[in-house]
Amino acid sequence: MQIREMSLEELEDFRNEISGKVKAEQIRETKASVVATACANCKKQLHEISEHYRLGVEVVGVSDLAAQALTG
């Protein structure tokens, strides 16, 4: 059985301390200033992880980037 992470407030500690720790380390290693995702749920989770670990990255949606590119 696979446990799926969901963006429920009750799971915030789990997301930040267990799975979020790995994601935070990966983001730090890339030295990225912007992290993009296509999923609104993932965007919320990555924003929480960024704040929790003080990553200082901007979390955006892929659609945000496309809209930015189209409007110049």
N, C-alpha and C positions, 0 to 999 in steps of 0.2 A: 504494500500500500504506500502510495506517495503522499506526503503531506505538502499541501500547497499553502503558500503564504498569501494572506489576504490583507487588505488594507483596513482591518478592523481596529478600532482604538484599543481593544482588549489585548491585541497581539503586538502593540507597539514596542514593548520591552523586548519581546522575543525577536522582532525584526531588527531592532537596533543592536542588541547584544549578541545575538547568535548569527543569523544570516547577514545582517547589516555590517558586521565587523569585517567579513570577507570582502563584501562589496566596497567598503570604505578603503580597505588596504589596496584593492585593485585600482580604485580611482586615484589614490595617492601615488601609486607606482607610475601611472601614466602622466602625472603632472598636468592633467587636463584642467582647463579653466571653465569649460562648458561640457556638460553631459547631456546627451539627447536620447530620448526614448520615444517609441511610437504609442505606448500605452499610457493612458491617463492614470491608472492605478500605480504603475511603475514610477511615473513622474512624481506622484505624491510620496511614495516610499523613498525614492532617491533624495527628494528634498528633505525629508525627515532625517535620513542618514547623514546627509551633508550638514545639517544643523547640529545633530547629535555629536558627530565627530569633528565638527568645525573644519570642514574640508575647504570651505570658501569657493565652491564651484557653483556655477549657475546651472540649474536644471531646467531644460526646455523640452518641448515636444518636437518631434520631427515635423509635424504640421506647422508649428511656430517658425521653424527654420525655412520651410518652403514658402510660407506667407511673407516672411522677411525678404527672401530672395526675389519674390515676384513684385514686391512693392518698392524694392531698392532701398 
